[in-house]
């Protein structure tokens, strides 16, 4: 039997016109709450792992801020460019409405750009900080995909599977729910792996190697023709040579992650592979300590 279709209402804080005649309803929406929880939980998990490995919480917090901020911008811009190019042609200002549509791989791309912008600004290596973020990402991703699941914004093909959701127009896969369920064992596995130290880059590589095949397979469950779901006419994702933009991104992510894992394992015998990197100059001055040589932090294996 398919799973029930749950439609969570928004929490109204102030009715329309209560604050000002021109101000509409002020409310907390389930999706927004869960996305905020995803950012908070993922950041806390990353900071916790970073502290175990000797990373400065202030430096890592700054890195997370850049990654999240640019990630959200990239998530929206690339969603419009690759998934809805006709919308961009008809309404170029759609690029500025950051709240209207997000792409997960657009977010990953934006996060990578944010990381490199942080690197340029602080002239500091980013592998250790990126690895810390990757270590906490699956835990936060559970909440992010839970947000997709409660608003049912990724309906898939019709199905009578026990994992299908009984949408108003009939049972079909809810891809947000499926990805949330598949992320749970990844998050549990990452928490278990964090009991010991690995060379920097390990979690960054493993995350891509695990997530890319899952997402690649799930995208085959997306609708192929325009369909009306829950009263809304949905159009299928754009496809390039038969694959969605996310599937092409999965191939690139898997290749990068395999390369990254190889580099990480080869570095295991080098001192800087485990130690905390030197503080960027700006933070060393602010924290009142001289910057240590790169890799001079305590080896967590000791």
C-alpha positions in Angstrom: 0.0 0.0 0.0 1.4 3.5 -0.9 2.4 5.9 1.8 -0.1 8.6 2.8 0.1 12.0 1.2 0.8 14.4 4.0 0.2 18.1 3.4 1.6 20.2 6.3 0.0 23.7 6.7 2.1 26.8 7.2 2.2 28.4 10.6 0.6 31.9 10.2 2.3 34.5 12.5 0.4 37.6 11.3 -2.7 37.6 8.9 -2.5 39.7 5.8 -2.7 43.5 6.5 -2.1 43.0 10.2 1.3 44.6 10.2 0.6 47.0 7.3 -2.2 47.2 4.7 0.3 46.4 1.9 2.0 43.5 3.7 0.6 40.0 3.1 0.5 37.0 5.4 3.6 36.5 7.5 4.1 32.8 8.1 6.5 30.0 8.7 6.4 27.4 6.0 7.4 23.8 6.6 9.9 23.8 3.7 11.7 26.9 5.0 11.8 25.6 8.5 13.4 22.3 7.4 15.9 24.0 5.1 16.9 26.3 7.9 17.3 23.2 10.1 19.4 21.5 7.4 21.8 24.4 7.4 22.0 24.6 11.2 22.4 20.8 11.7 24.9 20.4 8.9 27.0 23.4 10.1 27.0 22.1 13.7 28.0 18.7 12.6 30.8 20.1 10.5 32.0 22.3 13.3 32.0 19.4 15.7 34.1 17.2 13.4 36.4 20.2 12.7 37.0 20.7 16.4 38.0 17.1 16.8 40.5 17.6 14.1 41.9 20.8 15.5 40.3 23.3 13.1 39.5 26.7 14.3 35.8 27.1 14.8 36.0 30.8 13.8 37.8 30.0 10.5 35.6 27.1 9.7 32.5 29.1 10.5 33.6 31.8 8.1 34.2 29.1 5.4 30.8 27.6 6.0 29.2 31.1 5.7 30.7 31.6 2.2 29.9 28.1 1.1 26.2 28.3 2.2 25.6 31.8 0.9 27.1 31.3 -2.6 25.6 27.8 -2.6 22.1 29.2 -2.3 22.7 31.7 -5.1 24.2 29.0 -7.3 21.3 26.6 -6.5 18.8 29.1 -7.8 20.7 30.5 -10.8 21.7 27.1 -12.2 18.2 25.7 -11.6 16.8 28.4 -13.9 19.5 28.2 -16.5 19.6 24.4 -16.9 16.2 23.2 -15.8 14.0 26.0 -17.1 15.7 27.9 -19.9 12.4 29.0 -21.5 11.6 30.8 -18.2 14.9 32.6 -18.4 14.2 33.7 -22.0 10.8 35.0 -21.1 11.7 36.5 -17.7 15.4 37.3 -17.2 14.6 38.7 -13.8 13.8 35.2 -12.6 17.5 34.9 -11.9 17.1 37.4 -9.1 14.2 35.7 -7.3 16.5 33.4 -5.2 13.5 32.0 -3.3 11.8 30.6 -6.4 13.4 27.3 -7.2 16.6 25.5 -6.1 18.7 22.8 -7.7 20.8 20.5 -5.5 23.7 20.3 -8.0 23.4 24.1 -8.6 23.9 24.4 -4.9 26.9 22.1 -4.9 28.4 24.2 -7.8 27.7 27.4 -5.9 29.2 26.0 -2.8 32.4 25.1 -4.6 32.6 28.6 -6.1 32.0 30.0 -2.6 34.9 27.8 -1.3 37.3 29.1 -3.9 36.2 32.7 -3.4 37.0 32.2 0.3 40.4 30.8 -0.7 41.2 33.8 -2.9 40.1 36.2 -0.1 42.2 34.5 2.6 44.9 33.0 0.6 44.6 29.7 2.5 44.2 26.1 1.5 40.6 24.8 1.7 40.9 21.0 1.6 40.6 20.5 5.4 37.6 22.9 5.7 35.9 21.4 2.6 36.3 17.9 4.2 34.8 19.1 7.5 31.8 20.5 5.6 31.4 17.2 3.7 31.5 15.2 6.9 28.4 17.0 8.2 26.5 17.4 4.9 24.6 14.1 5.0 23.2 14.9 8.4 21.9 18.3 7.2 20.8 16.8 3.9 18.3 14.6 5.7 16.4 17.7 6.9 16.8 19.4 3.5 15.2 16.5 1.6 12.6 16.2 4.4 11.6 19.7 3.3 11.2 18.5 -0.3 9.2 15.5 1.0 6.7 17.6 3.0 5.9 19.9 0.1 6.1 17.1 -2.5 8.0 19.3 -5.0 9.7 16.3 -6.7 6.9 14.0 -7.9 8.1 11.1 -9.9 6.6 8.4 -12.1 3.4 6.7 -11.1 3.9 3.5 -9.1 2.2 1.0 -6.9 5.4 0.4 -4.9 5.2 0.4 -1.1 7.6 3.4 -1.3 5.2 5.4 -3.5 3.2 8.2 -2.0 -0.6 8.4 -2.6 -0.7 11.8 -4.4 -4.2 13.3 -5.0 -4.1 12.1 -8.6 -2.8 8.6 -7.7 0.2 6.9 -6.2 3.6 7.9 -7.6 7.2 8.2 -6.4 8.2 11.2 -4.3 11.8 11.7 -5.1 12.5 14.0 -2.2 11.3 11.4 0.2 13.3 8.6 -1.5 16.5 10.6 -1.4 15.9 11.5 2.3 15.5 7.8 3.2 18.6 6.9 1.3 20.6 9.7 2.9 19.9 8.4 6.4 22.3 5.4 6.2 25.0 7.7 4.6 24.7 10.0 7.6 24.9 7.2 10.1 27.9 5.7 8.2 29.7 9.1 8.3 29.1 9.5 12.0 30.6 6.0 12.5 33.6 6.8 10.4 34.3 9.9 12.3 35.5 7.9 15.3 39.0 7.8 13.7 40.9 10.3 11.6 41.4 10.0 7.9 43.6 12.1 5.6 42.0 15.4 4.7 39.7 15.0 1.7 38.4 11.5 2.7 34.8 12.5 3.5 34.7 14.9 0.5 35.7 12.0 -1.8 33.5 9.4 -0.2 30.4 11.6 -0.2 30.7 12.1 -4.0 31.3 8.4 -4.6 28.2 7.4 -2.6 25.8 10.2 -3.6 26.5 10.3 -7.3 25.2 6.8 -8.1 22.1 7.3 -5.9 21.1 10.5 -7.5 21.9 9.2 -11.0 19.5 6.3 -10.5 16.8 8.4 -8.9 16.6 10.7 -11.8 15.4 7.9 -14.0 12.2 8.0 -11.9 11.4 11.6 -12.9 8.4 12.2 -15.1 9.1 12.2 -18.9 6.0 14.0 -20.1 4.0 17.0 -18.8 1.6 15.8 -16.1 -0.9 17.4 -13.8 0.0 16.5 -10.2 -2.0 17.7 -7.2 -3.7 20.3 -9.5 -0.4 21.7 -10.8 0.8 21.2 -14.4 4.4 19.9 -14.2 6.9 19.8 -17.0 9.6 17.2 -17.2 13.2 18.3 -16.6 15.3 19.2 -19.6 17.3 16.3 -21.0 20.5 16.4 -22.9 21.4 13.3 -24.8 18.8 11.5 -22.8 20.1 12.5 -19.4 19.0 15.2 -17.0 21.5 18.0 -16.0 21.8 16.3 -12.6 22.8 13.0 -14.2 25.5 14.6 -16.2 26.7 16.3 -13.0 26.7 13.0 -11.3 29.1 11.6 -13.8 31.4 14.6 -13.3 31.1 14.3 -9.5 31.9 10.6 -9.5 35.0 11.1 -11.6 36.2 14.0 -9.4 35.5 12.0 -6.3 37.5 9.0 -7.5 40.4 11.3 -8.3 40.1 13.0 -5.0 40.1 9.7 -3.1 43.2 8.5 -4.9 45.0 11.7 -4.1 43.8 11.5 -0.4 45.0 7.9 0.1 48.4 8.7 -1.5 48.9 11.6 0.9 48.3 9.4 4.0 52.1 9.3 4.8 52.6 13.0 4.6 52.5 15.2 7.8 50.0 17.7 6.5 47.5 15.0 5.5 46.2 14.8 9.1 47.3 18.0 10.9 45.3 21.2 11.1 46.3 23.8 8.5 47.8 27.0 9.4 45.5 29.9 10.4 44.9 32.4 7.6 46.8 35.6 8.3 43.6 37.6 9.0 42.4 35.1 11.5 45.8 34.6 13.1 45.9 38.4 13.8 42.3 38.5 15.1 42.8 35.5 17.4 46.0 36.9 18.7 48.2 34.1 17.7 50.9 33.6 15.1 50.0 31.5 12.2 51.6 28.0 12.4 53.3 26.4 9.4 50.9 24.5 7.3 50.2 21.0 8.8 51.7 21.9 12.1 48.6 21.2 14.1 48.6 18.1 16.3 48.2 14.8 14.4 44.8 13.4 15.6 46.2 9.9 15.4 48.7 10.6 18.2 
